[in-house]
């Protein structure tokens, strides 16, 4: 398809009056003019120029706080109330799809879309409200001044498989880079400049150790200089976090039982050149059975769930661990842990039972989510929680007290970057990839790619994500999602 420019009329507009993950309403006869997206003014700091009288040099500068995104929606006035008249005090998403083909009133039909997060109506104006002359046939209008917190520029995504020499399943992904400009702190970086993945050990070979593979500065994936565990032991769970200004710790969990030892993690501060191994707990034979059962907010807040239903916590970057939940909720495997903040977190067991903590320390049983053979959990907020399993995706809007099934897709993993944008990947052979831009109410299928089942997905931003999965065509599977060409 030719890369032609869009016209103003090639658009459709939508609003979720009741917030993300609710039915979107089509705004048919509505228009938007200019959108202002302020990033903050630059303030310069000066010193006299020693070489020129009356001249100054810029010694430094800083960027002020960004302002709200603002725009105005105009529409006609009718006998029935407009959807925008029903917006209350709570922020809502507003969508502007750019569409060249197909029906405008199909929400998932767009070539690219612009999502305004957390919109509020700041002013309403009625135009041509009443006339005192009989010949005035101008239509009455309404305008709504909108302020939004953020504008997401979203494209339809497509997968591109990456070359990797690993011959076993890729079980998990950790994104370890950070956004910073070149300057006093060093060279410029982006979030996706440092990626680590964990793999399984070679099947049937106790002498073969599971690899950690790294891609640095956008380069190819290569195995780290040493491996974290003994031969025949899988990696299930990989996270990373800063432990110094320029130093990153990569931490992995053992995904295979060791009858004579408890659960185990290993960490490296030198990019995998050396590893330090640490036993977790004292129950021999336990291990981490799912990569999503290891979760780190930062170096001070790390949780690990075991095959026996226990939860351990580390406040010192993985050096030591304390038992928080002693399999009282369930003695089955924990398949996912997710925290919204250091206090509020959730876990899911393989049968779909949900555990909850509101202080980051003590755990209690919540409810059964409904997901069978649960695979992952994600807390978008303290109340907005999702769970995936072999029988589909389930969500809760009340902190896990009640659950609603959204679809019946067999999902191996999913991720949300905020309350509206998420990606889910299928666990079956040729597992499908799905994207949502409205908080999970609609999941649209992304272009297919051959695979043997997908195990993890991590969103970098709304234009880049990475997917890992089982061996396909003789190598472990890793791909990235990028905007369609």
Secondary structure, 3 states (H helix, E strand, C coil): CCCCCCCCCCEEEEECCCCCCCCCEEECCEEECCCECCCCCEEEEEEECCCCCCCEEEEEEEECCCCCEEEEEEEECCCCCCHHHHCCCCCEEEEEEECCCCCCCCCCCCCEEEEEEEEEEEEEEEECCCCCCCCCCCCCEEEEEEEECEEEEEECEEEEECCCCCCCCEEEEEECCCCECCECCECCECHHHEEEEEECCCCCCCCCCCCEEEEECCCCCEECCCCCCCCCCCEEEEEEEECCCCCEEEEEEECCCCCCCCEEEEEECCCCCCCEEEEECCCCCCCCCCHHHEEEEECCEEEEECCCCEEEEECCCCCCCEEEEECCCCCCCEEEEEECCCCCEEEEECCCEEEEECCCCCCEEEEECCCCCCCEEEECCCCCEEEEECCEEEEECCCCCCCEEEECCCEEEEEECCCCCEEEEECCCCCCEEEECCCCCCCEECCCCCCCCEEEEEEEECCEEEEEEEEECCEEEEEEEEECC
